[in-house]
Amino acid sequence: MSRRHLRAGGLSLRVAPRALLTGLVLLLVAAAVTVCAIGTGRYELSPTEVLRTLVGDGPPGAEFIVVDLRLPRALDGLLVGCAMGMAGAVFQSLSRNPLGSPDIIGFGNGASAGALVAIIVLDAGAPQTAFGAVCGGFATAAVVYLLAWKRGVHGHRLVLVGIGASAVLGSVTSFLYVRAEIGKAAQAATWMIGSLNGRGWSDVWIAAAGLAALTPVVLGYARRLTLLEMGDDTAAALGVPPERTRLVLLAAGTGLTAMAVAAAGPIPFVALAAPQLARRVTRAPGPNVLPAALMGAALVTCADWTTQRISDSTILPVGVVTGVGGGLYLAWLLIRARGAP
């Protein structure tokens, strides 16, 4: 794939035109769907009215509906989608396996278990739930990393150990449901599907803080991540310390996953599908971290808009739509692989 060099002063940046164009299109799609989603509901607003309200010139009464009620939900979906797409790209590249997404190898389940302990056992609010999700995610990452270690951590062992950890954590969450009061169990069950309903500015700030802190780390290590895909020996020969790089990226991906789970629950299949779809669209080698993040944002916002269109009360969790869509995507991949020579 052809690349162009942009130079400004002493800086030089290689840009793939198709990847850049894809990123811009995905950004526009996510923004357009977000505006439409904000205008959807019992109090309908056109996209023009939504934009006018956002700049302070909307219809009477629209500011409370848009800014206080619907905008936090929309921004939360955008940020969570970005975090999940980026985390999925990191983990799939580290494991060199398209199934190596955080919701399959257990890191998402670890964050969910930590958040459920905060919700059910400690009766915690949003900040404490976020802290529980981060602790659960990092504890799971540490256990999986240590169990997968054998003269280094390699992709197939990381995936296999992660799947086992995911099964164990599923049992832990089931136990928490059984021991919880009926009200807390119902609240936790809805949260575990992945939902943007009732999200406020506190959830937006949680997702924004995770992205602001960890996106520079992922982007700074993106080139090293690309070299790691060639194998540890090749990366080491090119001056990249494999285990140190893998550990930093593992921590960054786990943090992104945990903050996304804390802000919206474990929305399924976004981290799995977004990097693969981004790579198919850009046709560029490497992890495609930014296109995957934008693809994740587009997927979550489209799923959220779909839930609002098919459910007037907006009770339907967004995780239901992404789960159905992810299942269809996996079925399509299997059919395509079966028909391949």
Residue pairs with C-beta under 8 A, 6 or more apart in sequence:
1 16
1 18
1 283
1 284
1 285
2 16
2 17
3 14
3 15
3 16
3 17
4 14
4 15
4 16
4 17
5 12
5 13
5 14
5 15
6 12
6 13
6 14
6 15
7 13
16 282
16 284
18 282
18 283
18 284
19 282
19 284
19 288
19 291
22 278
22 281
22 282
22 291
23 290
23 291
23 294
26 278
26 291
26 294
26 295
26 297
26 298
27 294
29 298
29 302
30 78
30 81
30 294
30 297
30 298
30 301
32 47
33 298
33 301
33 302
33 305
34 74
34 75
34 77
34 78
34 301
35 47
35 50
35 51
36 47
36 305
37 70
37 73
37 74
37 77
37 301
37 304
37 305
37 308
38 45
38 50
38 66
38 70
38 71
38 74
39 45
39 46
39 47
39 49
39 50
40 305
40 308
40 309
41 65
41 70
41 308
41 314
42 312
43 62
43 65
45 53
45 58
45 59
45 62
45 65
45 66
49 58
49 59
49 62
50 58
50 66
52 58
52 59
53 59
53 62
53 63
53 66
53 67
54 66
54 67
54 71
56 63
58 66
72 199
72 200
72 201
72 203
72 204
73 196
73 197
73 198
73 199
73 304
74 301
74 304
75 204
76 196
76 199
76 203
76 204
76 207
76 263
76 264
77 196
77 264
77 297
77 300
77 301
77 304
77 318
78 297
78 300
78 301
79 204
79 207
79 208
79 211
79 260
79 263
79 297
80 196
80 207
80 260
80 263
80 264
80 267
80 300
81 270
81 274
81 293
81 296
81 297
81 298
81 299
81 300
81 301
82 211
82 293
82 294
82 296
82 297
83 207
83 210
83 211
83 256
83 257
83 259
83 260
83 293
83 296
84 102
84 256
84 257
84 260
84 267
84 270
84 271
84 274
84 296
84 300
85 270
85 271
85 274
85 275
85 278
85 292
85 293
85 294
85 295
85 296
85 297
85 299
86 215
86 218
86 253
86 256
86 289
86 290
86 292
86 293
86 296
87 101
87 102
87 253
87 254
87 256
87 257
87 260
87 271
88 101
88 102
88 270
88 271
88 272
88 273
88 274
88 275
88 292
88 296
89 274
89 275
89 278
89 287
89 288
89 289
89 292
89 293
90 218
90 225
90 249
90 250
90 252
90 253
90 256
90 287
90 289
91 100
91 101
91 102
91 105
91 107
91 253
91 271
92 98
92 99
92 100
92 101
92 275
92 276
92 287
93 225
93 226
93 228
93 229
93 275
93 286
93 287
94 100
94 155
94 158
94 225
94 228
94 246
94 249
94 250
94 253
95 105
95 155
95 156
95 158
95 159
96 155
96 229
97 155
97 156
97 159
98 272
98 276
99 105
99 159
99 272
100 155
100 158
100 159
100 162
101 271
101 272
101 275
102 108
102 253
102 254
102 257
102 271
103 109
103 266
103 268
103 269
103 271
103 272
104 159
104 162
104 163
104 166
104 272
105 144
105 158
105 159
105 161
105 162
105 163
105 165
105 166
106 140
106 144
106 162
106 163
106 164
106 165
106 166
106 169
107 137
107 140
107 141
107 144
107 162
107 253
107 254
107 257
107 258
108 137
108 257
108 261
108 266
108 271
109 140
109 165
109 166
109 169
109 170
109 173
109 266
110 136
110 137
110 138
110 139
110 140
110 141
110 165
110 169
111 133
111 134
111 136
111 137
111 140
111 254
111 257
111 258
111 261
111 262
111 266
112 133
112 136
112 169
112 173
112 192
112 261
112 265
112 266
113 136
113 140
113 169
113 172
113 173
113 176
114 132
114 133
114 134
114 135
114 136
114 137
114 139
114 258
115 129
115 130
115 132
115 133
115 136
115 191
115 261
115 262
116 132
116 173
116 176
116 188
116 192
117 132
117 136
117 176
118 124
118 128
118 129
118 131
118 132
118 133
119 129
119 132
119 184
119 187
119 188
119 191
120 176
120 177
120 179
120 180
120 184
120 185
120 188
121 176
122 128
122 132
123 184
124 132
126 200
126 202
126 203
126 206
126 262
127 202
127 206
129 262
130 206
130 258
130 259
130 262
130 263
132 262
133 258
133 259
133 261
133 262
134 255
134 258
134 259
134 262
136 258
137 254
137 255
137 257
137 258
137 261
138 251
138 254
138 255
138 258
140 165
140 169
140 254
141 250
141 251
141 254
143 165
144 158
144 161
144 162
144 165
145 153
145 158
145 247
145 250
147 161
147 165
148 154
148 157
148 158
148 160
148 161
148 162
150 157
152 232
152 242
152 243
153 243
153 246
173 192
176 188
177 185
177 188
177 189
180 188
190 197
190 317
191 265
192 265
192 266
193 265
193 317
193 319
193 320
193 323
194 264
194 265
194 266
194 267
194 268
194 317
194 318
194 319
194 322
195 264
195 265
195 317
195 318
195 319
196 264
196 304
196 317
196 318
197 314
197 315
197 317
199 263
199 264
203 262
203 263
203 264
204 263
206 259
206 262
206 263
207 259
207 260
207 262
207 263
207 264
209 259
210 255
210 256
210 258
210 259
210 260
210 263
211 256
211 259
213 255
214 252
214 255
214 256
214 259
215 293
217 248
217 252
218 249
218 252
218 253
218 256
218 289
219 289
219 290
221 245
221 248
221 249
221 252
222 286
222 287
222 289
224 235
224 240
224 245
224 249
225 245
225 249
225 286
225 287
225 289
226 285
226 286
226 287
227 234
227 235
227 238
227 240
228 235
228 240
228 242
228 245
228 246
229 286
229 287
232 242
235 242
235 245
236 242
257 271
260 267
264 318
265 317
265 319
266 319
267 300
267 303
267 318
267 319
267 322
268 319
268 322
268 323
268 326
269 322
269 323
269 325
269 326
269 327
269 329
270 296
270 299
270 300
270 322
270 326
271 296
272 326
273 299
273 325
273 326
273 329
274 292
274 293
274 295
274 296
274 299
275 287
275 288
275 292
275 295
277 295
277 299
278 288
278 291
278 292
278 294
278 295
279 288
279 291
279 292
281 291
281 295
282 288
282 291
284 291
299 322
299 325
300 318
300 322
303 318
303 321
303 322
303 325
304 318
304 321
306 321
307 314
307 316
307 317
307 318
307 320
307 321
308 314
310 316
